[in-house]
Amino acid sequence: MELGDRALGLLLLLFSSTLFAYYTFWVIITPFVDTDHFVHNYFPAREYAIIIPGLAGAALISFVLVFVGVVMVKSRHAKPKAKTS
């Protein structure tokens, strides 16, 4: 199973490195390239460089908040009540 974990880790590292390089080139390099250059065919409009990470961040924060809320509600119901004798 260790080999599978290492392969998955390598795959995730390659994916995230590729995504980072693509985004960096899109945001930093393409503004300095002429608009009629063929490189612009491989990238969406620059407005999406802000919209996509913003929506992804909002979705991540929402997921974390919902997860914490669900855990808090479940832990409240799981507490044993004190006996009164």
A tleap script that builds the chain and sets N, CA, C and O, in Angstrom:
source leaprc.protein.ff14SB
mol = sequence {
  NMET GLU LEU GLY ASP ARG ALA LEU GLY LEU
  LEU LEU LEU LEU PHE SER SER THR LEU PHE
  ALA TYR TYR THR PHE TRP VAL ILE ILE THR
  PRO PHE VAL ASP THR ASP HIE PHE VAL HIE
  ASN TYR PHE PRO ALA ARG GLU TYR ALA ILE
  ILE ILE PRO GLY LEU ALA GLY ALA ALA LEU
  ILE SER PHE VAL LEU VAL PHE VAL GLY VAL
  VAL MET VAL LYS SER ARG HIE ALA LYS PRO
  LYS ALA LYS THR CSER
}
set mol.1.N position { 0.821 -1.193 0.000 }
set mol.1.CA position { 0.000 0.000 0.000 }
set mol.1.C position { 0.864 1.256 0.000 }
set mol.1.O position { 0.420 2.309 -0.456 }
set mol.2.N position { 2.076 1.159 0.499 }
set mol.2.CA position { 2.951 2.324 0.550 }
set mol.2.C position { 3.279 2.831 -0.844 }
set mol.2.O position { 3.370 4.039 -1.059 }
set mol.3.N position { 3.458 1.926 -1.788 }
set mol.3.CA position { 3.762 2.342 -3.149 }
set mol.3.C position { 2.586 3.115 -3.738 }
set mol.3.O position { 2.794 4.084 -4.468 }
set mol.4.N position { 1.384 2.714 -3.440 }
set mol.4.CA position { 0.204 3.424 -3.914 }
set mol.4.C position { 0.116 4.824 -3.339 }
set mol.4.O position { -0.254 5.763 -4.043 }
set mol.5.N position { 0.452 4.973 -2.063 }
set mol.5.CA position { 0.441 6.285 -1.432 }
set mol.5.C position { 1.507 7.192 -2.044 }
set mol.5.O position { 1.268 8.377 -2.276 }
set mol.6.N position { 2.679 6.625 -2.302 }
set mol.6.CA position { 3.756 7.414 -2.912 }
set mol.6.C position { 3.395 7.823 -4.328 }
set mol.6.O position { 3.688 8.944 -4.745 }
set mol.7.N position { 2.762 6.925 -5.072 }
set mol.7.CA position { 2.358 7.242 -6.444 }
set mol.7.C position { 1.278 8.324 -6.436 }
set mol.7.O position { 1.316 9.240 -7.258 }
set mol.8.N position { 0.328 8.230 -5.526 }
set mol.8.CA position { -0.709 9.238 -5.415 }
set mol.8.C position { -0.107 10.585 -5.016 }
set mol.8.O position { -0.498 11.622 -5.552 }
set mol.9.N position { 0.821 10.575 -4.102 }
set mol.9.CA position { 1.497 11.806 -3.694 }
set mol.9.C position { 2.250 12.443 -4.849 }
set mol.9.O position { 2.208 13.660 -5.029 }
set mol.10.N position { 2.940 11.618 -5.632 }
set mol.10.CA position { 3.663 12.129 -6.791 }
set mol.10.C position { 2.691 12.713 -7.814 }
set mol.10.O position { 2.955 13.763 -8.401 }
set mol.11.N position { 1.577 12.036 -8.023 }
set mol.11.CA position { 0.569 12.517 -8.966 }
set mol.11.C position { -0.016 13.850 -8.505 }
set mol.11.O position { -0.184 14.763 -9.313 }
set mol.12.N position { -0.323 13.968 -7.229 }
set mol.12.CA position { -0.845 15.221 -6.693 }
set mol.12.C position { 0.188 16.341 -6.780 }
set mol.12.O position { -0.166 17.485 -7.065 }
set mol.13.N position { 1.452 16.026 -6.540 }
set mol.13.CA position { 2.517 17.014 -6.644 }
set mol.13.C position { 2.666 17.503 -8.081 }
set mol.13.O position { 2.800 18.704 -8.317 }
set mol.14.N position { 2.645 16.584 -9.037 }
set mol.14.CA position { 2.748 16.977 -10.437 }
set mol.14.C position { 1.547 17.818 -10.873 }
set mol.14.O position { 1.714 18.813 -11.580 }
set mol.15.N position { 0.346 17.429 -10.459 }
set mol.15.CA position { -0.849 18.184 -10.814 }
set mol.15.C position { -0.804 19.592 -10.243 }
set mol.15.O position { -1.066 20.562 -10.954 }
set mol.16.N position { -0.473 19.708 -8.957 }
set mol.16.CA position { -0.463 21.032 -8.328 }
set mol.16.C position { 0.659 21.905 -8.887 }
set mol.16.O position { 0.479 23.114 -9.029 }
set mol.17.N position { 1.807 21.321 -9.204 }
set mol.17.CA position { 2.900 22.090 -9.803 }
set mol.17.C position { 2.523 22.580 -11.196 }
set mol.17.O position { 2.822 23.718 -11.557 }
set mol.18.N position { 1.868 21.728 -11.977 }
set mol.18.CA position { 1.426 22.127 -13.308 }
set mol.18.C position { 0.378 23.231 -13.228 }
set mol.18.O position { 0.442 24.205 -13.978 }
set mol.19.N position { -0.572 23.084 -12.334 }
set mol.19.CA position { -1.606 24.096 -12.155 }
set mol.19.C position { -1.001 25.422 -11.708 }
set mol.19.O position { -1.408 26.479 -12.191 }
set mol.20.N position { -0.048 25.380 -10.805 }
set mol.20.CA position { 0.619 26.596 -10.331 }
set mol.20.C position { 1.389 27.274 -11.465 }
set mol.20.O position { 1.327 28.495 -11.610 }
set mol.21.N position { 2.105 26.500 -12.260 }
set mol.21.CA position { 2.862 27.068 -13.380 }
set mol.21.C position { 1.918 27.689 -14.408 }
set mol.21.O position { 2.177 28.788 -14.900 }
set mol.22.N position { 0.837 27.004 -14.733 }
set mol.22.CA position { -0.154 27.523 -15.688 }
set mol.22.C position { -0.741 28.838 -15.192 }
set mol.22.O position { -0.790 29.815 -15.939 }
set mol.23.N position { -1.187 28.873 -13.936 }
set mol.23.CA position { -1.800 30.076 -13.377 }
set mol.23.C position { -0.794 31.219 -13.312 }
set mol.23.O position { -1.133 32.360 -13.629 }
set mol.24.N position { 0.436 30.926 -12.905 }
set mol.24.CA position { 1.472 31.951 -12.825 }
set mol.24.C position { 1.762 32.539 -14.200 }
set mol.24.O position { 1.866 33.758 -14.344 }
set mol.25.N position { 1.895 31.682 -15.211 }
set mol.25.CA position { 2.143 32.163 -16.561 }
set mol.25.C position { 0.958 32.990 -17.052 }
set mol.25.O position { 1.145 34.016 -17.707 }
set mol.26.N position { -0.252 32.552 -16.742 }
set mol.26.CA position { -1.468 33.239 -17.164 }
set mol.26.C position { -1.551 34.637 -16.559 }
set mol.26.O position { -1.887 35.598 -17.252 }
set mol.27.N position { -1.246 34.751 -15.273 }
set mol.27.CA position { -1.440 36.013 -14.570 }
set mol.27.C position { -0.250 36.959 -14.732 }
set mol.27.O position { -0.436 38.171 -14.840 }
set mol.28.N position { 0.971 36.416 -14.750 }
set mol.28.CA position { 2.152 37.281 -14.737 }
set mol.28.C position { 2.722 37.526 -16.133 }
set mol.28.O position { 3.141 38.645 -16.428 }
set mol.29.N position { 2.747 36.531 -16.980 }
set mol.29.CA position { 3.425 36.658 -18.263 }
set mol.29.C position { 2.507 37.186 -19.370 }
set mol.29.O position { 2.911 38.062 -20.134 }
set mol.30.N position { 1.275 36.664 -19.467 }
set mol.30.CA position { 0.424 37.033 -20.606 }
set mol.30.C position { 0.075 38.523 -20.700 }
set mol.30.O position { -0.170 38.989 -21.812 }
set mol.31.N position { 0.035 39.299 -19.618 }
set mol.31.CA position { -0.212 40.731 -19.817 }
set mol.31.C position { 0.884 41.432 -20.622 }
set mol.31.O position { 0.638 42.486 -21.209 }
set mol.32.N position { 2.073 40.868 -20.655 }
set mol.32.CA position { 3.178 41.492 -21.374 }
set mol.32.C position { 3.330 40.972 -22.797 }
set mol.32.O position { 4.219 41.414 -23.525 }
set mol.33.N position { 2.474 40.041 -23.201 }
set mol.33.CA position { 2.510 39.478 -24.549 }
set mol.33.C position { 1.461 40.191 -25.388 }
set mol.33.O position { 0.383 40.516 -24.892 }
set mol.34.N position { 1.770 40.436 -26.653 }
set mol.34.CA position { 0.809 41.095 -27.539 }
set mol.34.C position { -0.508 40.326 -27.590 }
set mol.34.O position { -0.521 39.097 -27.521 }
set mol.35.N position { -1.605 41.052 -27.710 }
set mol.35.CA position { -2.926 40.417 -27.674 }
set mol.35.C position { -3.206 39.546 -28.890 }
set mol.35.O position { -4.055 38.658 -28.818 }
set mol.36.N position { -2.519 39.773 -30.002 }
set mol.36.CA position { -2.750 38.955 -31.187 }
set mol.36.C position { -1.798 37.761 -31.272 }
set mol.36.O position { -1.799 37.039 -32.270 }
set mol.37.N position { -0.996 37.551 -30.244 }
set mol.37.CA position { -0.069 36.410 -30.213 }
set mol.37.C position { -0.852 35.117 -29.963 }
set mol.37.O position { -1.876 35.130 -29.280 }
set mol.38.N position { -0.372 34.013 -30.515 }
set mol.38.CA position { -1.086 32.730 -30.394 }
set mol.38.C position { -1.147 32.210 -28.957 }
set mol.38.O position { -1.990 31.366 -28.653 }
set mol.39.N position { -0.295 32.681 -28.086 }
set mol.39.CA position { -0.263 32.207 -26.694 }
set mol.39.C position { -1.597 32.490 -26.000 }
set mol.39.O position { -2.019 31.721 -25.136 }
set mol.40.N position { -2.253 33.572 -26.365 }
set mol.40.CA position { -3.520 33.930 -25.715 }
set mol.40.C position { -4.635 32.946 -26.040 }
set mol.40.O position { -5.673 32.961 -25.378 }
set mol.41.N position { -4.449 32.102 -27.028 }
set mol.41.CA position { -5.464 31.087 -27.340 }
set mol.41.C position { -5.539 30.000 -26.272 }
set mol.41.O position { -6.551 29.305 -26.179 }
set mol.42.N position { -4.496 29.838 -25.468 }
set mol.42.CA position { -4.437 28.776 -24.455 }
set mol.42.C position { -4.934 29.214 -23.084 }
set mol.42.O position { -4.964 28.407 -22.155 }
set mol.43.N position { -5.326 30.477 -22.940 }
set mol.43.CA position { -5.738 31.002 -21.646 }
set mol.43.C position { -7.089 31.695 -21.758 }
set mol.43.O position { -7.373 32.326 -22.776 }
set mol.44.N position { -7.930 31.589 -20.726 }
set mol.44.CA position { -9.191 32.346 -20.727 }
set mol.44.C position { -8.926 33.837 -20.490 }
set mol.44.O position { -7.776 34.251 -20.340 }
set mol.45.N position { -9.973 34.623 -20.458 }
set mol.45.CA position { -9.842 36.061 -20.207 }
set mol.45.C position { -9.242 36.286 -18.814 }
set mol.45.O position { -9.399 35.467 -17.908 }
set mol.46.N position { -8.552 37.418 -18.675 }
set mol.46.CA position { -7.861 37.692 -17.408 }
set mol.46.C position { -8.818 37.912 -16.241 }
set mol.46.O position { -8.424 37.754 -15.086 }
set mol.47.N position { -10.061 38.272 -16.523 }
set mol.47.CA position { -11.021 38.470 -15.440 }
set mol.47.C position { -11.232 37.182 -14.644 }
set mol.47.O position { -11.473 37.215 -13.437 }
set mol.48.N position { -11.140 36.066 -15.330 }
set mol.48.CA position { -11.323 34.777 -14.667 }
set mol.48.C position { -10.166 34.429 -13.729 }
set mol.48.O position { -10.303 33.543 -12.886 }
set mol.49.N position { -9.042 35.109 -13.863 }
set mol.49.CA position { -7.908 34.873 -12.971 }
set mol.49.C position { -8.236 35.291 -11.538 }
set mol.49.O position { -7.611 34.820 -10.588 }
set mol.50.N position { -9.214 36.171 -11.392 }
set mol.50.CA position { -9.664 36.579 -10.057 }
set mol.50.C position { -10.930 35.829 -9.663 }
set mol.50.O position { -11.088 35.427 -8.511 }
set mol.51.N position { -11.829 35.644 -10.625 }
set mol.51.CA position { -13.129 35.033 -10.332 }
set mol.51.C position { -12.990 33.577 -9.894 }
set mol.51.O position { -13.596 33.170 -8.904 }
set mol.52.N position { -12.198 32.790 -10.621 }
set mol.52.CA position { -12.075 31.355 -10.326 }
set mol.52.C position { -11.473 31.097 -8.946 }
set mol.52.O position { -12.064 30.344 -8.173 }
set mol.53.N position { -10.312 31.693 -8.596 }
set mol.53.CA position { -9.796 31.463 -7.234 }
set mol.53.C position { -10.710 32.027 -6.148 }
set mol.53.O position { -10.782 31.473 -5.052 }
set mol.54.N position { -11.414 33.131 -6.447 }
set mol.54.CA position { -12.343 33.686 -5.455 }
set mol.54.C position { -13.487 32.739 -5.160 }
set mol.54.O position { -13.845 32.523 -4.002 }
set mol.55.N position { -14.063 32.171 -6.218 }
set mol.55.CA position { -15.144 31.197 -6.016 }
set mol.55.C position { -14.638 29.926 -5.332 }
set mol.55.O position { -15.323 29.362 -4.478 }
set mol.56.N position { -13.447 29.481 -5.706 }
set mol.56.CA position { -12.881 28.286 -5.061 }
set mol.56.C position { -12.619 28.545 -3.574 }
set mol.56.O position { -12.869 27.676 -2.739 }
set mol.57.N position { -12.123 29.726 -3.247 }
set mol.57.CA position { -11.887 30.074 -1.841 }
set mol.57.C position { -13.180 30.164 -1.054 }
set mol.57.O position { -13.256 29.693 0.081 }
set mol.58.N position { -14.204 30.771 -1.657 }
set mol.58.CA position { -15.511 30.866 -0.988 }
set mol.58.C position { -16.109 29.480 -0.770 }
set mol.58.O position { -16.699 29.215 0.278 }
set mol.59.N position { -15.959 28.591 -1.758 }
set mol.59.CA position { -16.469 27.225 -1.605 }
set mol.59.C position { -15.711 26.485 -0.508 }
set mol.59.O position { -16.316 25.746 0.269 }
set mol.60.N position { -14.409 26.672 -0.437 }
set mol.60.CA position { -13.599 26.020 0.596 }
set mol.60.C position { -13.990 26.510 1.991 }
set mol.60.O position { -14.162 25.708 2.909 }
set mol.61.N position { -14.127 27.808 2.141 }
set mol.61.CA position { -14.515 28.358 3.444 }
set mol.61.C position { -15.910 27.878 3.835 }
set mol.61.O position { -16.151 27.550 4.997 }
set mol.62.N position { -16.825 27.837 2.874 }
set mol.62.CA position { -18.182 27.346 3.154 }
set mol.62.C position { -18.156 25.889 3.592 }
set mol.62.O position { -18.838 25.513 4.545 }
set mol.63.N position { -17.373 25.070 2.900 }
set mol.63.CA position { -17.257 23.658 3.266 }
set mol.63.C position { -16.712 23.498 4.676 }
set mol.63.O position { -17.224 22.688 5.449 }
set mol.64.N position { -15.684 24.256 5.019 }
set mol.64.CA position { -15.096 24.153 6.360 }
set mol.64.C position { -16.102 24.578 7.420 }
set mol.64.O position { -16.224 23.925 8.457 }
set mol.65.N position { -16.824 25.665 7.169 }
set mol.65.CA position { -17.802 26.130 8.148 }
set mol.65.C position { -18.953 25.137 8.328 }
set mol.65.O position { -19.402 24.909 9.451 }
set mol.66.N position { -19.425 24.555 7.245 }
set mol.66.CA position { -20.497 23.548 7.350 }
set mol.66.C position { -19.983 22.324 8.096 }
set mol.66.O position { -20.692 21.774 8.939 }
set mol.67.N position { -18.766 21.891 7.800 }
set mol.67.CA position { -18.185 20.739 8.478 }
set mol.67.C position { -18.074 20.990 9.986 }
set mol.67.O position { -18.446 20.136 10.792 }
set mol.68.N position { -17.563 22.156 10.358 }
set mol.68.CA position { -17.429 22.479 11.785 }
set mol.68.C position { -18.812 22.536 12.437 }
set mol.68.O position { -18.983 22.060 13.559 }
set mol.69.N position { -19.791 23.108 11.751 }
set mol.69.CA position { -21.145 23.158 12.301 }
set mol.69.C position { -21.738 21.780 12.507 }
set mol.69.O position { -22.361 21.525 13.538 }
set mol.70.N position { -21.556 20.884 11.543 }
set mol.70.CA position { -22.075 19.520 11.672 }
set mol.70.C position { -21.402 18.798 12.831 }
set mol.70.O position { -22.068 18.096 13.592 }
set mol.71.N position { -20.094 18.961 12.974 }
set mol.71.CA position { -19.371 18.313 14.073 }
set mol.71.C position { -19.845 18.860 15.412 }
set mol.71.O position { -19.990 18.101 16.370 }
set mol.72.N position { -20.089 20.167 15.494 }
set mol.72.CA position { -20.561 20.744 16.752 }
set mol.72.C position { -21.961 20.244 17.111 }
set mol.72.O position { -22.233 19.957 18.277 }
set mol.73.N position { -22.843 20.138 16.131 }
set mol.73.CA position { -24.197 19.649 16.396 }
set mol.73.C position { -24.163 18.190 16.820 }
set mol.73.O position { -24.865 17.804 17.755 }
set mol.74.N position { -23.363 17.378 16.154 }
set mol.74.CA position { -23.266 15.962 16.515 }
set mol.74.C position { -22.655 15.781 17.897 }
set mol.74.O position { -23.078 14.897 18.641 }
set mol.75.N position { -21.672 16.597 18.255 }
set mol.75.CA position { -21.047 16.442 19.569 }
set mol.75.C position { -22.002 16.882 20.678 }
set mol.75.O position { -21.933 16.363 21.793 }
set mol.76.N position { -22.876 17.816 20.390 }
set mol.76.CA position { -23.849 18.250 21.398 }
set mol.76.C position { -24.857 17.143 21.678 }
set mol.76.O position { -25.254 16.941 22.826 }
set mol.77.N position { -25.272 16.425 20.641 }
set mol.77.CA position { -26.233 15.339 20.827 }
set mol.77.C position { -25.577 14.100 21.435 }
set mol.77.O position { -26.276 13.265 22.009 }
set mol.78.N position { -24.296 13.964 21.329 }
set mol.78.CA position { -23.621 12.769 21.812 }
set mol.78.C position { -23.246 12.866 23.299 }
set mol.78.O position { -22.890 11.852 23.898 }
set mol.79.N position { -23.316 14.055 23.905 }
set mol.79.CA position { -22.942 14.200 25.306 }
set mol.79.C position { -23.959 13.486 26.190 }
set mol.79.O position { -25.165 13.679 26.038 }
set mol.80.N position { -23.468 12.662 27.114 }
set mol.80.CA position { -24.396 11.999 28.051 }
set mol.80.C position { -24.893 13.018 29.089 }
set mol.80.O position { -24.146 13.879 29.554 }
set mol.81.N position { -26.170 12.889 29.428 }
set mol.81.CA position { -26.747 13.815 30.401 }
set mol.81.C position { -26.397 13.358 31.808 }
set mol.81.O position { -26.325 12.164 32.099 }
set mol.82.N position { -26.186 14.328 32.659 }
set mol.82.CA position { -25.837 14.018 34.064 }
set mol.82.C position { -27.069 13.454 34.765 }
set mol.82.O position { -28.190 13.917 34.555 }
set mol.83.N position { -26.836 12.449 35.597 }
set mol.83.CA position { -27.931 11.837 36.353 }
set mol.83.C position { -28.218 12.670 37.591 }
set mol.83.O position { -27.311 13.124 38.288 }
set mol.84.N position { -29.469 12.851 37.834 }
set mol.84.CA position { -29.877 13.567 39.054 }
set mol.84.C position { -30.503 12.564 40.014 }
set mol.84.O position { -31.597 12.058 39.764 }
set mol.85.N position { -29.812 12.281 41.105 }
set mol.85.CA position { -30.326 11.311 42.070 }
set mol.85.C position { -30.437 11.915 43.427 }
set mol.85.O position { -30.854 11.242 44.370 }
savepdb mol mol.pdb
quit
